[in-house]
Amino acid sequence: MNRKILFKLIDHTILILVSILITIPLYWVLKTSLTGENLFNYPPSLIPQDPHIFYFVDVYYWIPFVRFFFNSVFVSVIVVTANLFFNSMAAYALRYSFPGKKLIILFYLSMMMIPFQTTIIPAFLLTRYMGLLNSYLGLAFPLSSTIINIFVFKTAFDAIPGSLFDAAVIDGMKEHSILFRIYLPLAKPAIATNMILTFVWSWNNFIWPLIIISDKEMQTLPLGLSTFLSYFENTSGQLYAFVIMVIAPIILVFFMNQRRFISGIVSGAVKG
């Protein structure tokens, strides 16, 4: 057998095994949500016994799931839109050479090393001062721009030939027209990367909504999950059904933009 084919076969075998190992927990959660069986049963059954969707129906009726789902979707849409707008403009500005540019980039990189938990108190005070407690804008405020996604856009913009920018300037295009009509259409992998990362971060956000939300009607799905656990006990089937209903949109968004997301991540790791 050709040596190259052998190495490729080994690589694919390893990738398949790793994929199976990664998929097992998700499969187990899905199986439990359909059967409600005890997780500590021995020997464990790999094939669901008498599966049904009653646990999903229970979750739907026991808590205001539709309201929590709408809140999460609406906040995530605000976060994604704000990130695409602010991050692209910041990355576009970093294309230029100006005094202090390296200092600004160093400042951005240093800010990435500071965890969000250390800035919760000033963020809360600022949000309260602006009157955004118990509001969608308040939920979206801390994630309205993310530094890592600024660099994703910057890398994509740096890979665009400067001749396109020169031609646009000669044609009399304004800066915002150059950004939105030339650079962004050519940076679709970066857009997909921004959308997926910010959507996942917003969708899974728990600490910030827990701090600024006191109205039950404004709770997002992660807060709804904690509320669900505080109301009911011994609900393995309902609990995992809730988990499946929470993570399903994330999986869907990822698969819809998988190819461009991977392209954006790879391009962000290579200097253009």
C-alpha positions in Angstrom: 0.0 0.0 0.0 1.2 3.5 -0.8 2.7 5.1 2.2 0.8 8.4 1.6 -2.5 6.5 1.4 -1.6 4.6 4.7 -0.9 7.8 6.6 -4.1 9.3 5.3 -6.1 6.2 6.4 -4.5 6.4 9.9 -5.4 10.2 10.1 -9.0 9.6 9.1 -9.3 6.7 11.5 -8.0 8.8 14.4 -10.4 11.7 13.4 -13.4 9.3 13.3 -12.5 7.9 16.7 -12.1 11.3 18.2 -15.4 12.5 16.6 -17.2 9.5 18.2 -15.7 10.2 21.6 -16.8 13.9 21.3 -20.3 12.9 20.2 -21.0 10.3 22.9 -21.9 12.9 25.7 -24.3 14.7 23.3 -25.9 11.4 22.2 -26.3 10.4 25.9 -28.0 13.7 26.7 -30.4 13.2 23.7 -31.1 9.6 24.7 -31.9 10.5 28.3 -34.2 13.3 27.1 -36.2 10.8 25.2 -36.3 8.0 27.8 -35.8 9.7 31.2 -33.8 6.7 32.4 -31.4 7.0 35.3 -27.9 8.0 34.3 -26.4 5.6 36.8 -28.1 2.4 35.5 -25.7 -0.5 35.0 -25.2 -1.8 32.5 -26.0 1.3 30.5 -28.2 0.8 27.4 -26.8 2.3 24.2 -30.1 2.1 22.3 -33.1 4.2 23.7 -35.8 2.0 25.2 -39.4 3.3 24.5 -38.4 6.8 23.4 -41.0 9.6 23.4 -41.2 13.4 23.4 -43.3 13.8 26.5 -40.4 15.4 28.4 -40.0 18.1 25.8 -43.8 18.8 26.2 -43.4 19.0 29.9 -40.6 21.6 29.6 -42.7 23.6 27.2 -45.6 23.8 29.6 -43.9 23.9 33.0 -42.0 27.2 32.4 -42.5 30.1 30.0 -40.1 28.5 27.5 -41.3 30.5 24.5 -40.7 33.8 26.4 -37.2 32.7 27.5 -36.4 31.5 24.0 -37.5 34.8 22.5 -35.4 36.8 25.0 -32.3 34.8 24.1 -32.9 35.1 20.4 -33.6 38.8 20.5 -30.5 39.6 22.7 -28.3 37.4 20.5 -29.5 39.2 17.4 -28.6 42.6 19.0 -25.2 41.3 20.1 -24.4 39.8 16.6 -25.5 43.0 14.8 -23.6 45.2 17.2 -20.4 43.1 16.8 -20.6 43.1 13.0 -21.0 46.9 13.0 -18.5 48.0 15.7 -15.8 45.3 15.1 -15.7 45.9 11.3 -15.3 49.6 11.8 -12.6 49.1 14.4 -10.7 46.6 12.1 -11.1 49.0 9.2 -9.5 51.8 11.2 -6.6 49.6 12.1 -5.7 49.2 8.5 -4.3 52.6 8.4 -0.8 53.5 9.7 -1.0 56.3 12.3 1.0 57.2 15.4 0.2 55.0 18.3 -1.3 52.1 16.3 1.0 49.5 17.8 0.2 50.8 21.2 -3.5 50.5 20.6 -3.0 46.9 19.3 -0.9 46.1 22.4 -3.7 47.6 24.6 -6.3 45.4 22.9 -4.2 42.3 23.4 -3.7 43.1 27.0 -7.4 43.6 27.5 -8.0 40.1 26.2 -6.1 38.7 29.2 -8.5 40.4 31.7 -11.5 38.1 32.5 -14.9 39.6 32.4 -15.6 38.7 36.0 -13.2 41.4 37.1 -15.1 44.1 35.3 -18.6 43.0 36.4 -19.0 45.7 39.1 -18.1 48.7 36.9 -20.1 47.2 34.1 -23.1 46.9 36.4 -22.7 50.4 37.7 -22.4 51.8 34.2 -25.5 49.8 33.0 -27.5 51.1 36.0 -26.4 54.7 35.4 -27.7 54.4 31.8 -31.0 52.9 33.0 -30.5 49.6 31.2 -31.3 47.2 34.0 -34.0 44.7 33.1 -33.7 45.5 29.4 -32.6 43.9 26.2 -29.9 46.5 25.6 -28.6 46.0 29.1 -28.2 42.3 28.4 -26.4 42.9 25.1 -24.2 45.8 26.4 -21.1 43.9 27.6 -20.9 41.8 24.4 -21.6 44.6 21.9 -17.9 44.4 20.8 -15.3 41.7 21.3 -11.6 42.2 20.8 -10.9 38.8 19.3 -13.4 39.4 16.6 -11.8 42.8 15.8 -8.6 40.9 15.0 -10.5 38.4 12.9 -11.9 41.3 10.8 -8.5 43.0 10.7 -6.8 39.9 9.3 -9.4 39.5 6.6 -9.1 43.2 5.7 -5.3 43.0 5.5 -5.6 40.2 3.0 -7.6 42.4 0.6 -5.3 44.0 -2.0 -4.6 47.7 -1.4 -5.3 48.4 -5.1 -9.0 47.9 -4.5 -8.9 50.6 -1.8 -6.9 53.0 -4.1 -9.4 52.4 -6.9 -12.4 53.1 -4.6 -10.7 56.3 -3.4 -10.1 57.5 -7.0 -13.7 56.8 -7.8 -14.7 59.1 -5.0 -16.2 56.6 -2.6 -16.6 57.6 1.1 -15.0 55.6 3.9 -18.2 54.0 5.0 -19.1 53.0 1.4 -15.6 51.4 1.0 -16.2 49.4 4.2 -19.7 48.2 3.6 -19.6 47.8 -0.2 -16.1 46.5 -0.8 -14.4 45.1 2.3 -17.3 43.4 4.1 -18.5 41.5 0.9 -15.0 40.2 0.5 -14.7 39.2 4.2 -17.6 36.7 4.4 -15.6 34.1 6.4 -14.7 36.7 8.9 -18.4 37.7 9.1 -19.4 34.1 9.7 -16.8 33.7 12.4 -18.0 36.8 14.1 -21.6 35.7 13.9 -21.0 32.2 15.3 -18.6 33.3 18.2 -20.8 36.2 19.3 -24.0 34.1 19.0 -22.6 31.3 21.2 -21.2 33.7 23.8 -24.5 35.6 24.0 -26.6 32.5 24.0 -24.6 30.8 26.8 -24.2 34.0 28.9 -25.4 33.3 32.4 -23.5 35.5 34.9 -24.4 38.9 33.4 -28.2 38.2 33.0 -28.2 36.8 36.6 -26.8 40.1 37.8 -28.9 42.7 36.0 -32.2 40.8 35.5 -34.8 40.7 38.3 -37.9 40.5 36.2 -38.8 36.9 35.3 -40.2 38.0 32.0 -36.8 39.2 30.9 -34.9 35.9 31.7 -32.9 34.2 29.0 -32.7 30.4 28.6 -29.6 29.8 30.9 -31.5 31.7 33.6 -34.6 29.7 32.8 -32.7 26.5 33.2 -31.6 27.5 36.7 -35.2 28.5 37.5 -36.4 25.1 36.2 -33.9 23.3 38.5 -35.1 25.3 41.5 -38.7 24.4 40.9 -38.5 20.7 40.2 -36.5 17.7 41.5 -35.8 14.2 40.1 -36.6 15.4 36.5 -33.7 13.8 34.6 -35.8 13.5 31.4 -37.2 17.0 31.6 -33.7 18.4 32.5 -32.0 16.9 29.5 -34.9 17.8 27.2 -34.4 21.4 28.3 -30.6 21.1 27.6 -31.3 19.8 24.1 -33.8 22.6 23.4 -31.1 25.1 24.6 -28.2 23.8 22.6 -30.1 23.0 19.4 -30.0 26.6 18.0 -26.2 26.8 18.6 -25.6 23.5 16.7 -27.9 24.8 13.9 -26.1 28.1 13.6 -22.7 26.4 13.5 -23.7 23.9 10.7 -25.2 26.7 8.7 -21.9 28.6 8.7 -19.4 25.8 9.3 -17.4 26.1 6.1 -17.0 29.9 6.3 -16.4 29.7 10.1 -13.4 27.3 9.6 -12.1 29.5 6.7 -12.3 32.6 8.9 -10.5 30.9 11.8 -7.7 29.6 9.5 -7.3 33.0 7.8 -7.1 34.6 11.3 -4.2 32.4 12.1 -2.2 33.2 9.0 -0.8 36.6 8.4 -2.2 38.0 5.2 
